[in-house]
């Protein structure tokens, strides 16, 4: 995750350097998982718009 946007949206950079706008999925909001810049997250991309997605879970940090 690289940027917090207004209205509970997040800008996320994928492994292939593509950037998409995503929102937190139901489970993430329901369980109150705090997302901050620098977190690694798992996304589900929208089948209709490749620039949009849903954050399905936060992944463990990779080291230090």
Secondary structure, 3 states (H helix, E strand, C coil): CCEEECCCEEEEECCCCCEEEEEECHHHHHCCCCCCCCCCEEEEECCCCCCEEEEEEECCCCCC
